[in-house]
Amino acid sequence: MAPTMRAVRLSEFGGPEVLHTDRVPVPSAGRGEVLVAVHAVGLNPPDWYLREGMPDVPADLRPPMDLPLIPGTDVSGVVTALGEGVTDLAVGDEVFGMLRFPEPMNADAYAEYVVAPVEDLARKPASLDHAHAAALPMAGLTAWQFLIDLGHDHPSPFQDAAHRPVPLGPGTTVLVNGAAGGVGHLAVQLAVWQGAHVTAVASGRHRRFLLDLGAQEVIDYTEQRPEEAVGEVDLVLDVVGGPESRRFLPAVRRGGSIFPVYLARYDTDEVAARGITATATQVRANGAQLAQLAGLVDAGTVRPAIDASFELADAAEAHARAAQGHIQGKIVLTVADGTSTSSPST
């Protein structure tokens, strides 16, 4: 009998309750791939967009979503088998990565084993356990590609203009809206690493957390309007987006930039009249950039935070937690059975 593993799948679109645990065949690594025993999985917004069937996306723009499917892209684990042509990794190596994103939006990560392209992986930071390493890939790469280095020449699905990070350094002023969340808390640390003066926008309960990450100022949006409290800044990284996105335009100095991580609504004429650059991109898998992030983690410059941890079988509860919002850091799933000491079932 072929070996099997536990995996979380959905057979219909809907709320967290559609996620269920099944036994499925263990995949095999192809050329340029490795089989990874998954120790932890990081949750990301595309996971719940996919679970819902992406109802807000026009049908002609939706990626293939053949049911049943296993969601998830972010993993940390141990290499257990090598595909043909793999020489850079060995069985037993601890690795982490965001797999195959954005095409497709899922890489079957909510499982005990996953097949991973070698170019999407990096060696796990030695200073992190698997749970914290799994919290890093998509959020860390998003912050990196928006703020530090795009790292690819793929056209953006959101705009005609190419996204270009702006140089950050001493004297640069940066506002991060949604600073306590997955992307936000890592973006704060990367901007601080570059020497920028960082103002973080979040609810007051995250104040100490963000100050400890290096933010020089924290604006509690429940008590004051951040776009009025901050004055003018060189760059706004808006991790929240949505219908109120334009409220930050007056907070950007002429010649400055605003980067919406999620879909935002701007009047292009207003942006042009203010002399502001407004660009965005879509995060893409990049093992080399993850290796750079891993170096910063081991140097103590960047640290991912975990809001809550759930066992793999409790993925529905993890999605329900995500729906509550006000997340500090990331939500992760752990593989309770400890795949480092167990083999696929037969």
Beta strands, then each sheet from edge to edge (+ up, - down):
strand 1: 4-10
strand 2: 19-25
strand 3: 33-42
strand 4: 74-82
strand 5: 94-98
strand 6: 113-117
strand 7: 121-123
strand 8: 173-177
strand 9: 197-202
strand 10: 217-220
strand 11: 233-238
strand 12: 252-260
strand 13: 277-278
strand 14: 306-311
strand 15: 330-334
sheet 1: 1+ 2-
sheet 2: 6+ 3- 4+ 5- 7+
sheet 3: 6+ 3- 15+ 14+
sheet 4: 10+ 9+ 8+ 11+ 12+ 13+
end
